[in-house]
């Protein structure tokens, strides 16, 4: 059985690859790991990061908090207890023009991103609804108290070589070719899997 990478084992591997065990470098490793996670997240939107959240939408509530680590909305819907209805994405300006008086209420038809932390709905809800959103979530970052995440389980090579790449500028070392190649290969493999998952999801949607 393959051993899952952990935060501690990644820290140790970085020290071994770099052949450095001085305090200054070890203290920098958490920042290097965080930078690697950020770079990988910017390159990938993997299917396994899709999260479905269901919560309550209250009457007159037209501004919603996005979930923690929200990255990108895929779809949204509401349920009045008997019918499931999609809520479609539009620009914020469109919503304000379509429903200028937010005190008036009706069944919500549209949503917009107002900022990184909130959605805006129009019309303003006329009753309580069950609210469901499918979205891409940023992976919980690694730390000494969060030893594993999706990346350590399914993309350990990308995490290792991505972290080593981040170490190069810190060490003022430009010998990055081998790490860059291995990192690029790991990202390319993940993107291939990602494309296949997206294609499968689209095929299922069409068949449905």
Secondary structure, 3 states (H helix, E strand, C coil): CCCCCCHHHHHHHHHHHHCCCCHHHHHHHHHHHHHHHHHHHHHCCCHHHEEEEEEEECCCCCEEECCCCEEEEEEEEEECCCCEEECEECCHHHHHHHCCCCCCEECCCEEEEEECCEEEEECEECCCEEEEEEEEECCCCCECCECCCHHHHHCHHHHHHHHHHHHHHHCCCCCCHHHHHHHHHHHHHHHHHHHHHHHHHHHHHHHC
